[in-house]
Amino acid sequence: MLGRWGRAATRWRLPVVGVWIVLALVGGVVGGGVFDRTQTVDDLRKSAESVRAEDRVDQLDPEGETVVAVISGEDFYTPALVETATAVFNGLRQTPGIVDVSDAYTAGGLVSADGNSSVAVIEIDPKYSEERALELADQIVERLRAIDAPEVLIGGELLAERTFADQAVDDAVFGESIALVVLCAVLILFLGGVIAGLLPLLAALATIATALLALNVLAGSVAVSEFAVNVVTLLGLGLAVDYSLLVIARFRQERAATPDAPLEELLERTVAAAGRAVLVSGLAVAIALAGLAVFGTPVLAAMALGGLLAVLLATVAGLTFVPALIAIAHGRIPAPGTRTWVWRRPRAGGRGLLATLAAFSQRHRVPVALVSTVALIALTVPVTGLDVNNSDASALPERTQERQVAERLERDFPLAAVPVTVVIEAETNDPKIQDLMRYLWTQGGRDDVQLADPHPGVTVVEINPQGPSAGAKAQSIVRNVRDYGASVPVLVGGPAAELIDAKESTRSRLPLALLVIFVPTALLLFALTRSVLIPVKALVLNLLTLGATLGALVLVFPGALDITTPLLLFMFIFGLSMDYEVFLLARIKEEWDRTGDNDRAVLAGITASGPVVTAAAVSIGIVFLGFALGELVQVKQVGVGMAIAVFLDVTVVRGLLLPATMSLLGRWNWWPGVLTRETGRMV
């Protein structure tokens, strides 16, 4: 069937290319609108206790978005400062849409211990939409700039979320631009010419533009996260280039084997062989991304949506657009060893990097397998110290005022921390909760526990953790209150509760996610290889890559990782590791079927497909390193982590462990039964 696709793509090359060009152009014009339609997506499901607590508090006492200002650099009582600050805050208090102003000049707000800085919080009408609130927030920012102080830093969650979204888009554009320039040079060098080198980039650009077009269409009915755009760019660029390289390399091999064969026949054989690897690889990556949706959180579901679109379109492009492009430009795709302006001398016919590593590991299979495994496990050890946290303003670049405000509040105004909120479904004087109320007072100092405004039938207690809003102390308070066992319904919310809920949600759903990923992936590899042991070994090798990558990332980024980073890395690493596994195994299986000699098949398969895997790894490594240059900490962590994973996977895992373990297992790799030339059917 896939072979017929190759023949059809050759015969109908111009219409196929025309359709993709139209989609790319429309996507470039219309799809770009998705950047203005992205939304901030919730990190937790609505059923999480912290979310229910927040909803209950909002139901009792709706609170609007806030703008927070830190005024500093001069003594609090400086006459000019007092005069201008008082005028500004009194004016803001009279502004339509502002429901509350809390400042140290007109309303007894917080002042730092040294008297050189103070905090102001301006609350916007909760009935305002996010767009309208941002418009008013910009007006508030402009008014606050009139305060005569050396430094007026302005932030708050509303402005931080907008800056976060804008920076995510900027990082995506910057990373893609850097990656495209470097990729262009690498692909021209690898493929031997400008036209040949541009083919994978054309496929990648068409994939990304079409995926963005699809996202823009979906944005009308579902929430599209800014991170979905990042995922589309990362995977669309990386996978489209990978699949293009695989198809082009196989075409060159088929043409070299039968140079006089008709073009349709060459591309039929090319797509029949390479297309199967592209299809299986695409399915494997899609399965890994689908595992994100199992966790049930809106933000991960949004990322999974973007990733699935990118994988689907990269796979379709690899099976249709790339063969059609080859049919048009096949005369400009030089064979390896051809003298071109890029290759000034015929390329040596020696082994590539992976083939060299594979030959070495086969000769020393036992020590290579042991040393490689021990090294990866040792690199995994730092994972035991892994700490995670929810994204907040600290993930923004240091130059942003929103981050500076958050850091200044934590350092100089501990009372400004977001409290642990306890919602008790009973009156304050209800005898049923008196023991609970006394217990709550033990969770903080005399001034740390406060009763919120009374509401009929409900008591709301706020506990200041005296430290970071989601720090260890705050988390301890949340766990203590939840474990108390009150006789009435109690909900605990706040940033610390949200982090605990996120961790618990991940732990509880991880087994199901692993099942959803491992079982279909193992079945796919079984269908490809007709082996039971090879899928099991592939899963183990992927886990070694993941563990070593996370361990290295803990060393590179001391402190807490964003809670979504390990999950994203798991799905990306698993998917891309399967990508390279399939590229190699598909060719090894061909050689095994042809020769029946396990060691020869492993070496010949890696020798034939190794250059493509190496080029693909270099290409996608460039893509991820481009995004590692971004300024958002979360994006940087994913970019660095994936670059580390690609390096480890292609060298240590695929170059050393894969051939070493396959040589150790011998014909048992192909159990439960493959006809061989020497022994007949294995049992």
Wavefront OBJ file of the C-alpha trace (Angstrom):
o trace
v 0.000 0.000 0.000
v 2.731 2.480 0.980
v 4.554 1.671 -2.238
v 1.498 2.682 -4.232
v 1.534 6.000 -2.348
v 5.069 6.550 -3.604
v 4.055 5.780 -7.171
v 1.013 8.064 -6.889
v 3.088 10.889 -5.386
v 5.465 10.589 -8.340
v 2.713 10.548 -10.939
v 0.791 13.405 -9.339
v 3.805 15.308 -8.068
v 2.680 18.775 -9.166
v -0.841 18.600 -7.653
v 0.542 17.108 -4.402
v 3.167 19.833 -4.082
v 0.593 22.459 -5.075
v -1.803 21.386 -2.305
v 0.948 21.520 0.305
v 2.146 24.913 -0.911
v -1.389 26.309 -0.698
v -1.789 24.902 2.818
v 1.586 26.390 3.819
v 0.727 29.812 2.393
v -2.708 29.886 4.014
v -1.169 28.642 7.244
v 1.503 31.326 7.097
v -1.095 34.062 6.628
v -4.053 32.795 8.640
v -2.364 30.350 11.006
v -0.249 33.121 12.470
v -3.435 34.469 14.019
v -3.260 31.705 16.616
v -0.521 33.687 18.391
v -3.139 36.302 19.276
v -5.732 33.708 20.310
v -3.754 31.649 22.800
v -5.119 31.458 26.322
v -3.741 30.736 29.756
v -4.845 27.181 30.460
v -5.412 25.821 33.966
v -2.753 23.578 35.492
v -5.299 21.472 37.424
v -8.610 19.767 36.821
v -11.743 21.354 38.225
v -12.101 18.407 40.606
v -8.851 19.194 42.458
v -9.451 20.284 46.063
v -7.417 23.466 45.707
v -9.452 24.479 42.652
v -12.728 23.758 44.452
v -11.513 25.827 47.404
v -10.665 28.751 45.127
v -14.048 28.498 43.392
v -15.836 28.462 46.751
v -13.974 31.549 47.959
v -14.748 33.342 44.690
v -18.390 32.389 45.109
v -18.459 33.853 48.619
v -16.378 36.937 47.934
v -15.513 37.458 44.263
v -12.094 38.990 43.770
v -10.884 40.647 40.595
v -7.481 40.661 38.970
v -4.845 42.749 40.723
v -1.946 44.968 39.789
v 0.869 45.007 42.358
v 3.432 47.801 42.665
v 6.596 47.964 44.761
v 7.673 51.573 45.320
v 11.279 51.825 46.513
v 14.621 53.589 46.414
v 13.804 56.443 48.739
v 12.722 57.013 52.338
v 8.998 56.372 52.762
v 8.417 59.850 54.232
v 10.116 61.876 51.482
v 7.706 64.807 50.852
v 7.671 64.585 47.040
v 7.105 60.831 47.215
v 4.289 61.161 49.745
v 2.601 63.898 47.722
v 2.699 62.175 44.325
v 1.879 58.724 45.696
v -1.110 60.045 47.623
v -2.411 61.861 44.546
v -1.997 58.801 42.313
v -3.671 56.340 44.697
v -6.570 58.700 45.454
v -7.040 59.148 41.731
v -6.986 55.410 41.122
v -9.564 54.922 43.843
v -11.942 57.120 41.839
v -11.304 55.336 38.536
v -14.230 53.278 37.118
v -13.468 49.551 37.186
v -11.138 49.721 40.205
v -12.863 48.282 43.263
v -10.078 48.490 45.851
v -6.742 50.207 46.384
v -4.455 49.073 49.199
v -1.338 51.195 49.664
v 0.824 52.484 52.485
v 0.112 56.166 51.808
v -3.689 56.275 51.929
v -4.799 52.884 53.289
v -2.233 51.564 55.773
v -0.485 49.098 53.438
v 2.783 47.242 53.890
v 6.107 49.053 54.391
v 9.490 47.293 54.413
v 11.504 47.057 57.621
v 14.059 49.623 56.410
v 11.334 52.098 55.419
v 12.638 52.427 51.862
v 9.917 50.525 50.017
v 6.198 49.838 50.170
v 3.598 47.738 48.409
v 0.402 48.794 46.663
v -2.294 46.419 45.398
v -4.979 47.662 42.989
v -7.963 45.340 42.459
v -9.988 45.395 39.238
v -13.727 44.714 39.081
v -14.191 40.894 39.038
v -16.907 41.299 36.389
v -14.326 42.490 33.875
v -13.212 40.017 31.209
v -9.507 39.229 30.954
v -9.141 41.432 27.876
v -10.916 44.369 29.514
v -8.974 43.876 32.746
v -5.680 44.012 30.820
v -6.723 47.264 29.168
v -7.446 48.790 32.568
v -4.220 47.318 33.973
v -2.241 49.146 31.296
v -3.913 52.392 32.342
v -3.049 51.660 35.979
v 0.584 51.054 35.032
v 0.739 54.399 33.249
v -0.745 56.195 36.271
v 1.663 54.509 38.695
v 4.610 55.760 36.638
v 3.719 59.284 37.803
v 4.858 58.492 41.365
v 8.025 60.449 42.137
v 10.203 57.534 43.310
v 13.574 56.219 42.083
v 12.007 52.824 41.374
v 8.417 51.759 40.739
v 8.185 48.055 39.857
v 4.801 46.870 38.619
v 3.603 43.283 38.328
v 0.965 40.892 39.585
v -0.498 37.657 38.279
v -2.531 39.264 35.484
v 0.421 41.081 33.944
v 2.748 38.119 34.594
v 0.479 35.760 32.657
v 0.437 38.119 29.675
v 4.212 38.519 29.779
v 4.570 34.739 30.095
v 2.427 34.156 26.992
v 4.216 36.855 24.988
v 7.626 35.501 25.983
v 6.607 31.951 25.038
v 5.704 33.157 21.555
v 8.901 35.234 21.302
v 10.994 32.239 22.367
v 9.263 30.058 19.774
v 9.914 32.558 16.980
v 13.514 33.153 18.101
v 14.273 29.453 18.544
v 12.732 28.568 15.198
v 14.676 31.323 13.414
v 18.023 30.237 14.879
v 17.275 26.578 14.216
v 16.263 27.188 10.597
v 19.466 29.085 9.777
v 21.765 26.473 11.321
v 19.674 23.589 9.999
v 19.869 24.966 6.497
v 23.664 24.873 6.584
v 23.767 21.390 8.143
v 21.316 19.910 5.650
v 23.137 21.414 2.670
v 26.374 19.874 3.945
v 24.770 16.497 4.613
v 22.810 16.235 1.353
v 25.429 17.864 -0.877
v 23.572 20.797 -2.399
v 21.253 23.732 -1.842
v 18.198 22.209 -3.524
v 18.617 18.877 -1.754
v 19.221 20.613 1.577
v 16.121 22.771 1.223
v 13.731 19.842 0.681
v 13.530 18.851 4.392
v 13.137 22.512 5.368
v 10.259 22.942 2.911
v 8.570 19.909 4.448
v 9.151 21.292 7.955
v 7.820 24.763 7.136
v 4.749 23.295 5.455
v 4.153 21.052 8.465
v 4.441 23.904 10.979
v 2.324 26.341 8.951
v -0.435 23.764 8.405
v -0.405 22.773 12.086
v -0.706 26.425 13.126
v -3.615 26.793 10.700
v -5.325 23.807 12.318
v -4.665 25.251 15.788
v -6.138 28.576 14.734
v -9.284 26.816 13.549
v -9.524 24.837 16.787
v -9.020 28.004 18.844
v -12.610 28.910 18.034
v -13.950 25.962 20.008
v -11.218 24.860 22.453
v -8.662 26.688 24.577
v -5.291 26.755 22.828
v -2.326 27.253 25.155
v 0.754 29.237 24.187
v 2.683 26.044 24.961
v 0.752 24.218 22.225
v 2.377 26.647 19.775
v 5.829 25.831 21.193
v 5.169 22.108 20.898
v 3.967 22.471 17.291
v 7.116 24.375 16.385
v 9.480 21.997 18.181
v 8.029 18.718 16.971
v 6.895 19.972 13.569
v 10.370 21.170 12.694
v 12.227 18.228 14.225
v 10.075 15.357 12.997
v 9.495 16.722 9.500
v 13.255 17.035 9.010
v 13.818 13.539 10.457
v 11.263 11.906 8.169
v 12.471 13.836 5.133
v 16.049 12.715 5.723
v 14.944 9.106 6.059
v 12.991 9.160 2.781
v 15.695 11.053 0.853
v 18.452 8.740 2.127
v 16.464 5.646 1.140
v 15.802 7.128 -2.302
v 19.538 7.630 -2.833
v 20.192 4.027 -1.810
v 17.502 2.658 -4.132
v 18.780 4.797 -7.016
v 22.361 3.661 -6.394
v 21.256 0.003 -6.378
v 19.347 0.262 -9.691
v 20.363 3.488 -11.468
v 18.451 2.614 -14.654
v 15.106 1.956 -12.923
v 12.182 4.290 -13.745
v 11.566 7.108 -11.265
v 8.128 5.773 -10.332
v 9.604 2.395 -9.464
v 12.389 3.973 -7.392
v 9.973 6.045 -5.350
v 7.594 3.124 -4.992
v 10.390 1.077 -3.412
v 11.547 4.088 -1.384
v 8.169 4.773 0.200
v 7.437 1.073 0.676
v 10.596 0.733 2.789
v 11.160 4.133 4.389
v 7.434 4.890 4.575
v 6.867 1.980 6.936
v 9.499 3.368 9.303
v 7.967 6.858 9.034
v 4.487 5.518 9.731
v 5.522 3.373 12.706
v 7.657 6.178 14.099
v 4.808 8.676 13.748
v 2.445 6.330 15.543
v 4.983 5.750 18.319
v 5.495 9.494 18.883
v 1.722 10.062 18.766
v 1.193 7.341 21.390
v 3.777 8.966 23.653
v 2.063 12.355 23.325
v -1.343 10.819 23.929
v 0.016 9.786 27.303
v 0.014 13.479 28.265
v -3.759 13.583 27.921
v -4.092 10.733 30.427
v -2.977 13.063 33.229
v -6.206 14.956 32.685
v -4.877 18.461 33.317
v -5.929 21.135 30.803
v -2.393 22.438 30.231
v -0.994 18.976 29.386
v -4.017 18.193 27.213
v -3.374 21.422 25.287
v 0.267 20.431 24.747
v -0.799 16.953 23.635
v -3.179 18.527 21.118
v -0.422 20.622 19.572
v 1.966 17.679 19.539
v -0.502 15.294 17.911
v -1.215 17.818 15.153
v 2.511 18.240 14.503
v 3.165 14.478 14.443
v 0.181 13.751 12.185
v 1.132 16.401 9.659
v 4.867 15.550 9.752
v 3.987 11.906 9.031
v 1.610 12.771 6.190
v 4.183 15.180 4.738
v 6.846 12.472 4.911
v 4.629 10.060 2.987
v 3.277 12.497 0.359
v 4.985 15.893 0.154
v 8.567 14.641 0.414
v 8.209 11.908 -2.287
v 6.569 14.478 -4.584
v 9.408 16.952 -3.964
v 11.951 14.200 -4.697
v 10.126 13.395 -7.947
v 10.497 17.020 -9.021
v 14.059 17.633 -7.798
v 15.597 14.140 -8.013
v 18.181 15.354 -10.518
v 19.481 17.830 -7.914
v 19.911 15.219 -5.182
v 23.499 13.989 -5.505
v 24.512 10.469 -4.618
v 27.040 10.079 -1.783
v 30.532 10.308 -3.239
v 29.496 12.667 -6.059
v 31.702 15.703 -6.568
v 29.650 18.861 -5.938
v 30.408 22.410 -4.840
v 29.713 21.194 -1.278
v 31.587 17.900 -1.527
v 34.838 19.023 -3.152
v 36.218 15.493 -2.992
v 34.402 12.164 -3.261
v 33.217 11.158 0.190
v 35.072 8.241 1.741
v 33.131 5.040 1.958
v 34.109 4.394 5.563
v 31.696 3.715 8.369
v 29.791 6.511 10.001
v 29.720 7.317 13.702
v 26.998 4.851 14.680
v 28.441 2.037 12.575
v 31.874 2.592 14.143
v 30.389 2.537 17.640
v 28.302 -0.524 16.766
v 31.313 -2.465 15.462
v 33.249 -1.637 18.618
v 30.374 -2.623 20.911
v 29.874 -5.926 19.085
v 33.525 -6.814 19.597
v 33.314 -5.937 23.297
v 29.650 -6.613 23.916
v 29.782 -7.555 27.606
v 31.972 -4.708 28.926
v 30.218 -2.171 26.676
v 26.794 -3.248 27.890
v 27.863 -3.174 31.542
v 29.763 0.131 31.439
v 27.083 1.909 29.409
v 24.288 0.721 31.677
v 26.168 1.624 34.855
v 27.038 5.063 33.453
v 23.401 5.808 32.593
v 22.209 4.599 35.978
v 24.853 6.725 37.713
v 23.690 9.752 35.764
v 20.148 8.954 36.930
v 21.083 9.169 40.639
v 20.549 12.973 40.935
v 16.871 12.376 40.122
v 16.470 11.324 43.755
v 16.922 15.001 44.636
v 14.449 16.216 42.007
v 12.153 18.972 43.237
v 9.278 20.428 41.241
v 7.183 23.542 41.501
v 4.370 25.259 39.638
v 5.225 27.942 37.119
v 5.057 31.464 38.500
v 6.686 34.811 37.837
v 10.082 33.339 38.786
v 10.065 31.512 35.428
v 10.131 34.848 33.587
v 13.396 36.505 32.484
v 15.198 38.420 35.238
v 14.727 41.696 33.368
v 10.914 41.554 33.568
v 9.284 43.687 36.235
v 6.725 40.988 37.025
v 9.523 38.684 38.188
v 11.265 41.482 40.073
v 8.036 42.318 41.904
v 7.523 38.673 42.920
v 11.097 38.364 44.192
v 10.913 41.667 46.058
v 7.660 40.655 47.763
v 9.131 37.339 48.888
v 12.310 38.966 50.168
v 11.083 42.169 51.803
v 7.392 41.592 52.520
v 6.810 38.107 53.962
v 3.279 39.105 55.000
v 2.478 39.602 51.313
v 2.749 35.845 50.620
v -0.402 34.206 49.317
v -1.900 32.439 52.358
v -3.131 28.898 52.790
v -6.910 29.225 52.585
v -9.131 26.926 54.660
v -12.834 26.908 53.753
v -15.011 25.327 56.471
v -18.674 24.638 55.734
v -19.910 25.739 59.171
v -20.427 28.897 61.210
v -17.450 30.121 63.223
v -19.276 29.524 66.508
v -20.475 26.037 65.561
v -19.405 23.607 68.360
v -18.476 21.018 65.712
v -15.489 23.040 64.529
v -14.125 24.459 67.759
v -11.384 21.842 68.019
v -10.520 22.423 64.346
v -10.349 26.197 64.884
v -7.998 25.769 67.827
v -5.856 23.457 65.705
v -5.692 26.011 62.893
v -4.384 28.630 65.308
v -1.453 26.320 66.079
v -0.361 26.346 62.406
v 1.084 29.838 62.562
v 2.154 32.637 64.828
v -0.150 35.061 66.575
v -0.497 37.321 63.527
v -0.309 34.577 60.897
v -3.850 33.171 61.242
v -6.789 35.377 60.376
v -10.514 35.009 59.878
v -11.817 36.355 56.585
v -15.023 38.380 56.428
v -17.895 36.284 57.824
v -20.385 34.534 55.518
v -23.571 32.684 56.502
v -22.827 29.015 57.079
v -19.159 29.272 56.063
v -15.901 30.065 57.856
v -12.804 31.060 55.881
v -9.437 31.027 57.642
v -6.228 32.360 56.067
v -2.860 31.107 57.346
v 0.279 32.984 56.371
v 3.080 30.411 55.921
v 5.898 32.869 56.801
v 7.869 31.974 53.705
v 7.289 31.239 50.025
v 3.614 30.798 49.134
v 4.272 27.249 47.897
v 7.307 26.494 50.069
v 7.916 23.589 52.422
v 6.289 25.335 55.392
v 3.146 26.139 53.411
v 2.924 22.577 52.078
v 3.288 21.226 55.627
v 0.347 23.374 56.759
v -1.801 22.108 53.875
v -1.062 18.476 54.688
v -1.657 18.987 58.415
v -5.065 20.583 57.875
v -6.156 18.006 55.299
v -5.106 15.156 57.593
v -6.907 16.583 60.624
v -10.149 14.739 59.944
v -12.758 17.437 60.632
v -16.395 16.420 61.163
v -17.584 19.009 58.606
v -16.578 19.544 54.952
v -13.261 21.384 54.685
v -11.422 22.559 51.573
v -7.799 23.757 51.594
v -6.535 26.013 48.822
v -3.724 28.375 47.889
v -0.476 27.936 45.894
v 0.915 25.260 48.230
v -2.302 23.247 47.956
v -2.214 23.588 44.166
v 1.328 22.212 44.057
v 0.416 19.280 46.303
v -2.634 18.525 44.169
v -0.537 18.649 40.999
v 2.016 16.220 42.442
v -0.696 13.848 43.663
v -2.500 13.972 40.316
v 0.738 13.070 38.537
v 1.511 10.196 40.918
v -1.979 8.739 40.736
v -2.239 8.837 36.946
v 1.327 7.885 36.066
v 0.683 4.098 36.064
v -2.228 4.512 33.645
v -0.178 6.828 31.426
v 2.658 4.284 31.317
v 0.189 1.547 30.410
v -1.311 3.660 27.633
v 2.167 4.315 26.236
v 3.973 1.020 26.784
v 1.381 -1.459 25.557
v 0.604 0.112 22.146
v 4.280 0.889 21.599
v 5.274 -2.700 22.338
v 2.592 -3.931 19.933
v 3.852 -1.561 17.232
v 7.417 -2.824 17.607
v 6.175 -6.412 17.621
v 4.352 -5.740 14.350
v 7.546 -4.250 12.913
v 9.994 -6.932 14.117
v 7.836 -9.974 14.983
v 9.859 -10.156 18.202
v 8.877 -10.127 21.864
v 12.290 -9.284 23.309
v 13.086 -6.323 21.063
v 10.062 -4.245 22.226
v 10.867 -4.997 25.883
v 14.512 -4.044 25.372
v 13.494 -0.859 23.549
v 11.275 0.224 26.448
v 14.076 -0.417 28.959
v 16.595 1.544 26.882
v 14.167 4.449 26.594
v 13.723 4.524 30.361
v 17.511 4.607 30.801
v 17.690 7.592 28.454
v 14.921 9.359 30.356
v 16.473 8.759 33.778
v 19.922 9.899 32.700
v 18.473 13.024 31.056
v 16.490 14.028 34.130
v 19.547 13.441 36.310
v 21.681 15.650 34.076
v 18.962 18.309 34.058
v 18.898 18.380 37.865
v 22.626 19.095 37.781
v 22.293 21.803 35.118
v 19.306 23.532 36.754
v 19.811 23.515 40.538
v 16.573 24.186 42.379
v 13.082 23.147 41.403
v 12.053 22.182 37.879
v 8.651 23.185 36.611
v 6.232 20.369 37.415
v 5.324 19.879 33.743
v 8.960 19.629 32.598
v 9.604 15.983 33.644
v 6.296 14.934 32.064
v 6.998 16.760 28.810
v 10.520 15.376 28.691
v 9.229 11.868 29.321
v 6.807 12.077 26.391
v 9.233 13.841 24.052
v 12.186 11.604 24.928
v 10.134 8.450 24.694
v 8.695 9.492 21.341
v 11.972 10.591 19.782
v 13.870 7.596 21.171
v 11.315 5.384 19.480
v 11.852 7.482 16.350
v 15.511 6.480 16.146
v 14.799 2.949 17.375
v 12.362 2.411 14.522
v 14.751 3.889 11.933
v 17.444 1.417 12.993
v 15.263 -1.619 13.669
v 13.414 -1.370 10.366
v 16.706 -1.679 8.489
v 18.125 -4.314 10.855
v 14.973 -6.396 10.342
v 15.409 -6.145 6.552
v 18.977 -7.424 6.839
v 17.924 -10.198 9.237
v 15.236 -11.358 6.825
v 17.785 -11.320 4.020
v 20.749 -12.967 5.745
v 19.519 -14.763 8.867
v 22.763 -13.697 10.577
v 22.007 -11.634 13.696
v 25.372 -9.891 14.166
v 25.732 -9.179 10.475
v 22.169 -7.860 10.306
v 22.730 -5.532 13.263
v 25.942 -4.084 11.860
v 24.640 -3.858 8.285
v 21.383 -2.255 9.405
v 23.153 0.327 11.551
v 25.711 0.986 8.805
v 22.929 1.632 6.285
v 20.646 3.727 8.517
v 23.245 5.163 10.914
v 24.110 8.245 8.821
v 20.439 9.183 8.607
v 19.957 8.739 12.357
v 23.086 10.790 13.039
v 21.955 13.568 10.698
v 18.445 13.476 12.151
v 19.833 13.656 15.686
v 22.097 16.587 14.820
v 19.150 18.325 13.155
v 16.694 17.889 15.973
v 19.440 18.658 18.505
v 19.906 21.994 16.744
v 16.163 22.606 16.987
v 16.095 22.002 20.728
v 19.280 23.968 21.362
v 17.676 26.870 19.494
v 14.839 26.825 21.993
v 17.286 26.453 24.869
v 18.454 29.961 23.965
v 15.006 31.304 24.885
v 14.417 33.282 28.071
v 11.556 31.366 29.698
v 13.002 28.971 32.240
v 10.428 26.286 31.442
v 11.168 26.391 27.694
v 14.912 26.497 28.399
v 14.647 23.405 30.628
v 12.841 21.444 27.913
v 15.281 22.587 25.217
v 18.385 21.695 27.235
v 16.853 18.429 28.436
v 15.975 17.301 24.921
v 19.411 18.229 23.575
v 20.991 16.112 26.325
v 18.561 13.270 25.613
v 19.283 13.259 21.880
v 23.044 13.180 22.487
v 22.818 10.351 25.023
v 20.320 8.362 22.998
v 22.195 8.452 19.710
v 25.668 7.829 21.126
v 25.430 5.738 24.294
v 22.058 4.043 23.806
v 21.727 3.497 20.028
v 25.450 3.507 19.262
v 26.643 1.238 22.092
v 23.884 -0.406 24.125
v 21.577 -1.349 21.258
v 24.161 -3.309 19.204
v 25.820 -4.731 22.327
v 22.588 -6.122 23.751
v 21.387 -7.378 20.360
v 24.688 -9.200 19.889
v 24.426 -10.686 23.376
v 20.916 -11.964 22.725
v 21.770 -13.319 19.280
v 18.908 -15.149 17.564
v 16.819 -14.786 20.705
v 16.230 -11.211 19.551
v 13.800 -12.660 17.019
v 11.942 -15.016 19.320
v 9.217 -16.493 19.232
v 10.076 -17.691 15.784
v 11.677 -16.569 12.529
v 12.739 -18.851 9.716
v 16.499 -18.765 9.344
v 18.731 -20.268 6.744
v 20.711 -22.424 9.151
v 18.316 -23.757 11.757
v 14.838 -23.579 10.318
v 12.153 -22.370 12.679
v 13.325 -21.179 16.098
v 11.466 -22.423 19.143
l 1 2 3 4 5 6 7 8 9 10 11 12 13 14 15 16 17 18 19 20 21 22 23 24 25 26 27 28 29 30 31 32 33 34 35 36 37 38 39 40 41 42 43 44 45 46 47 48 49 50 51 52 53 54 55 56 57 58 59 60 61 62 63 64 65 66 67 68 69 70 71 72 73 74 75 76 77 78 79 80 81 82 83 84 85 86 87 88 89 90 91 92 93 94 95 96 97 98 99 100 101 102 103 104 105 106 107 108 109 110 111 112 113 114 115 116 117 118 119 120 121 122 123 124 125 126 127 128 129 130 131 132 133 134 135 136 137 138 139 140 141 142 143 144 145 146 147 148 149 150 151 152 153 154 155 156 157 158 159 160 161 162 163 164 165 166 167 168 169 170 171 172 173 174 175 176 177 178 179 180 181 182 183 184 185 186 187 188 189 190 191 192 193 194 195 196 197 198 199 200 201 202 203 204 205 206 207 208 209 210 211 212 213 214 215 216 217 218 219 220 221 222 223 224 225 226 227 228 229 230 231 232 233 234 235 236 237 238 239 240 241 242 243 244 245 246 247 248 249 250 251 252 253 254 255 256 257 258 259 260 261 262 263 264 265 266 267 268 269 270 271 272 273 274 275 276 277 278 279 280 281 282 283 284 285 286 287 288 289 290 291 292 293 294 295 296 297 298 299 300 301 302 303 304 305 306 307 308 309 310 311 312 313 314 315 316 317 318 319 320 321 322 323 324 325 326 327 328 329 330 331 332 333 334 335 336 337 338 339 340 341 342 343 344 345 346 347 348 349 350 351 352 353 354 355 356 357 358 359 360 361 362 363 364 365 366 367 368 369 370 371 372 373 374 375 376 377 378 379 380 381 382 383 384 385 386 387 388 389 390 391 392 393 394 395 396 397 398 399 400 401 402 403 404 405 406 407 408 409 410 411 412 413 414 415 416 417 418 419 420 421 422 423 424 425 426 427 428 429 430 431 432 433 434 435 436 437 438 439 440 441 442 443 444 445 446 447 448 449 450 451 452 453 454 455 456 457 458 459 460 461 462 463 464 465 466 467 468 469 470 471 472 473 474 475 476 477 478 479 480 481 482 483 484 485 486 487 488 489 490 491 492 493 494 495 496 497 498 499 500 501 502 503 504 505 506 507 508 509 510 511 512 513 514 515 516 517 518 519 520 521 522 523 524 525 526 527 528 529 530 531 532 533 534 535 536 537 538 539 540 541 542 543 544 545 546 547 548 549 550 551 552 553 554 555 556 557 558 559 560 561 562 563 564 565 566 567 568 569 570 571 572 573 574 575 576 577 578 579 580 581 582 583 584 585 586 587 588 589 590 591 592 593 594 595 596 597 598 599 600 601 602 603 604 605 606 607 608 609 610 611 612 613 614 615 616 617 618 619 620 621 622 623 624 625 626 627 628 629 630 631 632 633 634 635 636 637 638 639 640 641 642 643 644 645 646 647 648 649 650 651 652 653 654 655 656 657 658 659 660 661 662 663 664 665 666 667 668 669 670 671 672 673 674 675 676 677 678 679 680 681 682 683
